[in-house]
């Protein structure tokens, strides 16, 4: 059984995805990384340890939500996933 959570990026970060100026591909992706950092920090505050209780799987897009970007986290146990889900749902996001 997969213990995955898909979390909407726009609920966790309003940081611009690109910095002003040049940089091309090296100047992209700030929004999902900012959201991931905030989520991992929150889960740590609830006793979950990265790479022990959960890991970041990938960024993807939700077809159901009009191709909004999401973060996929995978949990090593169902209990860890439920703890994370409760922690994430209890926080008023951006």
C-alpha positions, 0 to 999 in steps of 0.5 A: 500500500502506498502512503502518499500525500499530494499537497498543493504548492499554491497553498504553501508559497506565494514566492515568485517562481523566477527571480528578476533578471537573467538565469534561464533554467537556473532561475526557476522553480523557487515556488515549489521548493519554498513550499517543500521547505515549509512543509518539511519544517512543519512535519519536523515540528510534529516529530516526523524525520525526513528520510526516516518517516517520509521522503519527497517523491516529486513535483507534479501537476493535478489535472483535477485542479486545472494543472496546479503544481503539487508536491508528492510526499511518500511515507514509510508508514500509514501512521506517519502519513496520518500525522502529516495529514493532520499537521498539514490540514491544521495549519492556515496556509499562505 
